[in-house]
Amino acid sequence: MEFGAVIKHDQSKSPKTGAWRYMHPEVDKEKCIGCATCVPFCPDAAIIIKDGKAEIDYEYCKGCGVCAEVCPMKAIIMKKK
């Protein structure tokens, strides 16, 4: 009996899913302190810290809002697309 293989998820080969979004997060750069609390919570690995501030890759972000919920500074706000 043959069994299929399990392939490790590779974000670099993931399809761009940003077009599925109904809501999108916006980062208030004045409030963001670059603490990176949001980064590990993003299920799509769509957040990086660049120049000391959170930056969202909208090509991969699905707009789930987890980042906005966990941000201690409330610097990420969900808005309708």
C-alpha positions in Angstrom: 0.0 0.0 0.0 1.4 3.4 -1.0 1.1 6.4 1.3 1.4 10.1 0.3 4.1 12.3 1.6 3.7 15.2 4.0 5.3 18.3 2.7 6.5 21.1 5.1 4.7 24.4 4.6 6.9 26.9 2.9 5.6 30.4 3.0 7.7 31.4 0.0 5.6 29.1 -2.1 2.2 29.9 -0.6 -0.4 31.3 -2.9 -1.1 35.0 -2.5 -4.4 35.2 -0.7 -4.7 38.9 0.0 -7.6 39.3 -2.5 -9.8 37.2 -0.2 -9.8 39.9 2.5 -13.0 41.7 3.6 -11.2 43.7 6.3 -7.6 44.8 6.4 -5.3 45.8 9.2 -3.7 49.2 9.1 -0.7 50.1 11.3 -0.7 53.5 13.0 3.1 54.2 12.8 2.8 56.8 15.5 1.5 54.2 18.0 3.5 51.2 16.9 6.6 50.7 19.1 8.0 47.8 17.1 7.6 45.3 19.9 6.8 42.4 17.4 4.0 41.0 19.6 1.9 40.7 16.5 4.5 38.8 14.4 4.2 35.3 15.8 0.4 35.5 16.0 -0.1 36.1 12.3 -1.3 32.8 10.8 -0.1 33.9 7.4 3.3 35.2 8.3 2.4 38.5 6.7 3.9 40.8 9.3 7.5 41.9 9.7 9.2 44.6 11.7 10.9 47.1 9.4 12.6 50.3 10.6 11.2 49.6 14.1 7.6 49.4 13.0 5.2 46.6 12.0 4.7 46.3 8.3 2.0 44.1 6.7 2.3 42.2 3.4 -1.2 42.7 2.0 -0.6 40.1 -0.7 -0.7 37.4 2.0 -2.8 38.9 4.8 -6.3 37.4 5.0 -7.6 40.1 7.3 -8.3 37.8 10.3 -7.7 40.6 12.8 -5.5 38.6 15.2 -2.7 41.2 15.0 -5.1 43.9 16.0 -6.3 41.9 19.0 -2.8 41.2 20.4 -1.2 44.6 19.8 -0.5 46.0 23.3 -0.4 49.6 21.9 -3.6 49.2 19.9 -1.6 50.4 16.9 -3.2 48.0 14.4 -6.8 48.8 13.4 -9.1 46.7 11.3 -10.8 48.6 8.5 -13.2 47.6 5.8 -11.5 46.9 2.5 
